[in-house]
Amino acid sequence: MIYWQLFLAFFIPNIIGYGGGPAIIPLIENEVVATYGWMTHPQFAETLALGNALPSPIATKIAGYVGYDVAGIGGAAVAIFATVAPSLILMIAALGVLYRYRDSVKVKSMSQWVRPVVMILMAYLTWNFLEESLTTSGFIHTMIIAAVAALLLMKTRVHPALVVGFGLTYGALLLG
């Protein structure tokens, strides 16, 4: 019964909520605090604060924590699945429709516009990161990190995760 309650407590807010984690947090809080009484408001606030301090989507972190607190590892798995299930179901359905009509001229033309849009969004994100880096780290450090990263990525077979690790190490040692 507890697994079903955990599933409902996280599935319902994620299926009816729109706007991602921050938009559904009040819905999750209502389920966790008011409906099932697994936490008090202050406990939920602490969980939210901890979740915001860690990387990755907030809703899955809260689901994992509450699920584990209520029913152990199985509860965490159920709560996380209930959190991602709505998006997963819609994604599979959308991909099924796209696959069914993959030879359609409309689908092909729509697919051709995805790459340039993603490229523009990534360029915008890169520009924002560059501006932030120049402001916080300065021109010299930004150019050193960018040059070494470009050299490693384009001239060697170094895994991108190691390049990110280099940037983090450089920042921790010389900028921290």
Secondary structure, 3 states (H helix, E strand, C coil): CHHHHHHHHHHHHHHHCCCCHHHHHHHHHHHHHHHCCCCCHHHHHHHHHHHHHCCCCHHHHHHHHHHHHHHHHHHHHHHHHHHHHHHHHHHHHHHHHHHHCCCCHHHHHHHHHHHHHHHHHHHHHHHHHHHHHHHHHCHHHHHHHHHHHHHHHHHCCCCHHHHHHHHHHHHHHHHC
